[in-house]
Amino acid sequence: MPGIDEIWVRQRAHEIWVAEGMPEGKDFDHWCAATEEFRALPVKKPAARKAASGVEGAEKPAAKPARKTSAKAAAVSEALPVEAPAKKKAPAAKKPKA
């Protein structure tokens, strides 16, 4: 079970104290009530992990959408000449052993 969020409980206990008219000597009761409310909250499920993690039923996260190219960048890339890929050099001939 995950730990208690002390900040949340402190704030909620203060809200209960104010709602009851700020009575003296009830701080422990307010703290216990706030703690019980926190424990009653639904637990958030952790994010799904990759299927490669070995967890059955885990889904792969959605792929990121492709980056959009701005109109200015598209115009610049269209204006630039496209070079042909460089050809690979043939391997050098081996010298005969003497």
Number of C-alpha atoms within 10 A of each C-alpha: 5 6 6 11 11 13 9 13 21 15 13 19 22 17 14 18 18 11 10 11 8 13 10 7 8 11 15 10 13 20 20 13 15 22 19 12 13 17 15 9 8 7 10 6 6 6 9 12 15 14 13 10 8 9 11 10 10 14 13 11 11 6 6 6 6 6 6 8 9 8 9 8 11 11 11 9 11 9 9 8 7 8 6 6 6 6 6 6 6 6 6 6 6 6 6 5 4 3
